[in-house]
């Protein structure tokens, strides 16, 4: 049965926003935001299946791709770009692709999301194969750029996932592992950068973090592979070493200076 209206286009539960006080605006926005995590929780079984499929492929040498347009694309690029510094993995393990290219991260690129063929062209630049996984991200679930990319990936026997905020969306029907985060009306009617965007960010946090943990990129609850790119992270690394080895801060700092990463320090001491 075909739906008449997209979930993401429902009328806001709040009227006359332009007449609200600042406090009323903030309280009401926050009231809507409180709903997001509980609604994401309902999709944990589907997120679990996708995570396990990604881990299986990445253990074989595959990669994870995110494709999206606009806000959805930016959220994918953000999650992908945060994995190398957090987990110390190569930049080509998790790759975020946005319709319109890197320019679209900061400025909207006219009609970029309407090109149904471009996503596959973008993916093909990375020599994508059936070892990889592609996740299409689209709040509406009906973005041509994402639809086309997922369709082509399926044709090439590549595992696909999707994250949308509409039920019965087109990308859900294409993907092997669809995730539907139905957030209901936005505080500002149709503004999917709000609850829908927040829900997508939560889902991607869950996916990438769980994948990295299952691939052995942490120890206990510590980011032992993080890139030591500033003083704050160096201090964090020293603290990890102190806690793991029960040594002085000075000795931990010396070891980190020599071995350049927390993991390398722990491995070196283990083999001594």
Beta strands, then each sheet from edge to edge (+ up, - down):
strand 1: 64-68
strand 2: 94-98
strand 3: 133-138
strand 4: 159-164
strand 5: 177-180
sheet 1: 2+ 1+ 3+ 4+ 5+
end
